[in-house]
Amino acid sequence: MNAGWPYYVFVTAALAGLGAFFITFGIGWHYLLPAAAFFASLELTQRLTRYLASRRILDIPNARSSHAEPVPRGGGLAAVVVFLAAIALLHATAGLDARLFWALLAGGGLVAAVGLADDIAGLPTPVRFTLTLAAVAACCLWLGTPPLAFGEHVIAPGGALYLLQGLLLLWVLNFFNFMDGIDAIAGIEAVTIALSAAAILWFVSPGHYAVAPLAVLAAAVAGFTAWNWPPAQVFMGDTASGFLGFCLGLFAIRTAMDGAMTVWAWMILFGVFFCDATVTLLRRLWRRQKVYQAHRDHAYQRFARALQRRFDAGRGNARARAHAAVSLGVAAVNVLWLAPLALLAALRPAWGAWCAALALLPLAAVALAAGAGGGEPQRGDGQC
């Protein structure tokens, strides 16, 4: 296992904090599921990695890769299976919201199945897009759409908001895929978003039904990420990257529908990936580049290359150290900058749009300053 001490300190502290909190407040047994999900995912990922390697289901490095050796892909299936099994148990025993449960199980299951098929054998783009769009449309109709508030002005649910919600959910699904380009970054992003959202929901609405499944999602992904820590022994693949974005988007819709958390609070939590992916996409469109083509033009990839060049002068695996530094940096931004502003947006819904602007504009500026979407470097410019 590759995860170093900072990762284990983070996971141990998070699980210990959850356990102490739940014991202190006498919360039901089902809140012990996160610890079980972490260890189940840890073990299942190890077994799955061996199986994928034996079947030669590998991510082969190319000119746009951030790794140098073939690595098994699709290992995120372990976290998917553990999470879906855990929420089925929660639904059966602890009253998990039925609409959210079926959206996660059916819609999330379809997205994961599409990603798994693509990881194993490749799917034609039209087939993949059609199935993904069907999952997004069905879940949006099933869950409904919340109103959108700009200060005192509220836009009531309607056809335009349904369309906007569908486009945003599709974008969240895809930018998790786009941003899964260096070791551990997508796992760290999902873990910190899910834990932050769970903490905010508990603070705003103690005992909310989404707290336990969000904690389970974070724990399941953390178990996988121990094996994805730089230098990664396995990649999550499209199996899990799109699934994570999709499921977090469903949590956002449902909790905004019941008023426990606002759309703006969720947008803030998604800030790092949202800003980097959106700035990169818009700049590539402006430069008339093929946006559907794989590239190494995101801000996080540029930061990783810059750090790798710096670390190359020292000892150890420069690429792994660079990936770890960027992923831990994402965690720090999420926990120290975005989570407090998301909490403020949840507590003061009328301030939501202003909090989002305060949270996201600096991140967009950083992405622009890093050159996101500004054209790829030559292959010799830091082999990251």
FENDA-V950563 format. One record per residue. N is the residue number from 1. SS is DSSP state (2 for helix, 1 for strand, 0 for the rest). Layout:
# FENDA-V950563
[[N SS] [N SS]]
This chain:
# FENDA-V950563
[[1 0] [2 0] [3 0] [4 0] [5 2] [6 2] [7 2] [8 2] [9 2] [10 2] [11 2] [12 2] [13 2] [14 2] [15 2] [16 2] [17 2] [18 2] [19 2] [20 2] [21 2] [22 2] [23 2] [24 2] [25 0] [26 0] [27 0] [28 0] [29 2] [30 2] [31 2] [32 2] [33 2] [34 2] [35 2] [36 2] [37 2] [38 2] [39 2] [40 2] [41 2] [42 2] [43 2] [44 2] [45 2] [46 2] [47 2] [48 2] [49 2] [50 2] [51 2] [52 2] [53 2] [54 2] [55 0] [56 0] [57 0] [58 1] [59 1] [60 0] [61 0] [62 0] [63 0] [64 0] [65 0] [66 0] [67 0] [68 0] [69 0] [70 0] [71 1] [72 1] [73 1] [74 0] [75 0] [76 0] [77 2] [78 2] [79 2] [80 2] [81 2] [82 2] [83 2] [84 2] [85 2] [86 2] [87 2] [88 2] [89 2] [90 2] [91 2] [92 2] [93 2] [94 0] [95 0] [96 0] [97 0] [98 2] [99 2] [100 2] [101 2] [102 2] [103 2] [104 2] [105 2] [106 2] [107 2] [108 2] [109 2] [110 2] [111 2] [112 2] [113 2] [114 2] [115 2] [116 2] [117 2] [118 2] [119 2] [120 2] [121 0] [122 0] [123 0] [124 0] [125 2] [126 2] [127 2] [128 2] [129 2] [130 2] [131 2] [132 2] [133 2] [134 2] [135 2] [136 2] [137 2] [138 2] [139 2] [140 2] [141 2] [142 2] [143 2] [144 0] [145 0] [146 0] [147 0] [148 1] [149 1] [150 1] [151 0] [152 0] [153 1] [154 1] [155 1] [156 0] [157 0] [158 0] [159 2] [160 2] [161 2] [162 2] [163 2] [164 2] [165 2] [166 2] [167 2] [168 2] [169 2] [170 2] [171 2] [172 2] [173 2] [174 2] [175 2] [176 2] [177 2] [178 2] [179 0] [180 0] [181 0] [182 0] [183 0] [184 0] [185 2] [186 2] [187 2] [188 2] [189 2] [190 2] [191 2] [192 2] [193 2] [194 2] [195 2] [196 2] [197 2] [198 2] [199 2] [200 2] [201 2] [202 2] [203 2] [204 2] [205 0] [206 0] [207 0] [208 0] [209 0] [210 2] [211 2] [212 2] [213 2] [214 2] [215 2] [216 2] [217 2] [218 2] [219 2] [220 2] [221 2] [222 2] [223 2] [224 2] [225 2] [226 2] [227 2] [228 2] [229 0] [230 0] [231 0] [232 0] [233 0] [234 1] [235 1] [236 0] [237 2] [238 2] [239 2] [240 2] [241 2] [242 2] [243 2] [244 2] [245 2] [246 2] [247 2] [248 2] [249 2] [250 2] [251 2] [252 2] [253 2] [254 2] [255 2] [256 2] [257 2] [258 0] [259 0] [260 0] [261 0] [262 0] [263 2] [264 2] [265 2] [266 2] [267 2] [268 2] [269 2] [270 0] [271 2] [272 2] [273 2] [274 2] [275 2] [276 2] [277 2] [278 2] [279 2] [280 2] [281 2] [282 2] [283 2] [284 2] [285 2] [286 2] [287 0] [288 0] [289 0] [290 0] [291 0] [292 0] [293 0] [294 0] [295 0] [296 0] [297 0] [298 0] [299 2] [300 2] [301 2] [302 2] [303 2] [304 2] [305 2] [306 2] [307 2] [308 2] [309 2] [310 2] [311 2] [312 0] [313 0] [314 0] [315 0] [316 0] [317 0] [318 2] [319 2] [320 2] [321 2] [322 2] [323 2] [324 2] [325 2] [326 2] [327 2] [328 2] [329 2] [330 2] [331 2] [332 2] [333 2] [334 2] [335 2] [336 2] [337 2] [338 2] [339 2] [340 2] [341 2] [342 2] [343 2] [344 2] [345 2] [346 2] [347 2] [348 0] [349 2] [350 2] [351 2] [352 2] [353 2] [354 2] [355 2] [356 2] [357 2] [358 2] [359 2] [360 2] [361 2] [362 2] [363 2] [364 2] [365 2] [366 2] [367 2] [368 2] [369 2] [370 0] [371 0] [372 0] [373 0] [374 0] [375 0] [376 0] [377 0] [378 0] [379 0] [380 0] [381 0] [382 0] [383 0] [384 0]]
